Amino acid sequence: MEGEVSDPEGAFDIRDDRPMPSKMSLGSLDYPFDDLDIGESFVVNAWTDEENAGRRTIENRLRSAAFRYGKKLNKKFTCRFMSEDRKIGVWRTE
């Protein structure tokens, strides 16, 4: 049937008793984007091991949040991984 997804091995947990979470608003994030003036920054611990495993997920989430906040506030932010500290810095650039 059109639109159906085959699940021959039961890989999907299909249920009708799971409530959908409310949409995450930008206001629920704990990053101080709206407090930054041009040239100011903040850092976030990247929680990585020696090989930087897991860094990309954290960095991508932070970049996405910075982009969304920037659009909402009409500002621009830049994120950079600081390998010596294993932290991700966010700078307001405009």
N, C-alpha and C positions, 0 to 999 in steps of 0.2 A: 504494500500500500504506500502511496506517495507521502513523504514527510515522516515516515516511521524510521526509527533507528534500530538496527538489528543488535541484539544483545544476547548472542548465543551462549556465552559462558557466564552470564550473570555479573558482568563487570561493573554495572551501574547500580547504584542504590536508589531505585525509583520509589518514592513515597509520596503520600498526599497529606501527611500529618506534620510536616515541617513548615513552620511559619517563615515567611520571607522577612529578612531584617529590613528595617527602615533604611532609606537611602542615606548614605554617609554624606553629611554636609561638609563644606570646607571649614566651617566654624568648629567642627569637632576635632580637627587636627591640632596637635600640640606644638607646631612649629611657629616661630615668631616672625613670619613673613611680613605682616603688616607693621611691625615695629622697626624694621630695617630702613635706614636712610641710605642713599647712594654711597657705595664704598664700604658699608658695614657688612658684617658676616656673622654666621653662627656655624657651629660644627656639630655633627651627629656621629656617635660611635658606630663604626661599621661592623662591629662584632665578628671580625674575621679571624681565621687561623693564619698560619704562615703562608699558605698558598692563596690567600684571599678568597677562599671558598665562601659562598653566600653573599659576597660583596655586591655582586651585580643586582640581586633582588632588592637589597636595601637601597642601592644607588638609584635603581629605576623607579622605585616608589617615591623616593625623595625628589627626583627630577620631575616626575609626573605631578607631584603635589606643588612643586615650585612653578611649573607651567600653568596649572589650574589657578593657583593663587595669583600669578602674574596677570592672567587674563581678567580675573575678577577685579583686581586692584589697579589695573592698567600700569603695571610695573614689570620690570624684567629682572630675572635672577639667573645666576650661573652656578652650577654645581661642579666640584672637582674632588676627586679622590686624593687624599694625602697619604701616600703609601708609608711614609716614615712613622706616622701616628696611627695608621689604620682608622682614619676618620674621614668623613665626607664633609667638606665645607660648602656653604651656600653663601654667595655674595649677591647683594643687590647691585645691578649694573645700570639701571635706568629707573 
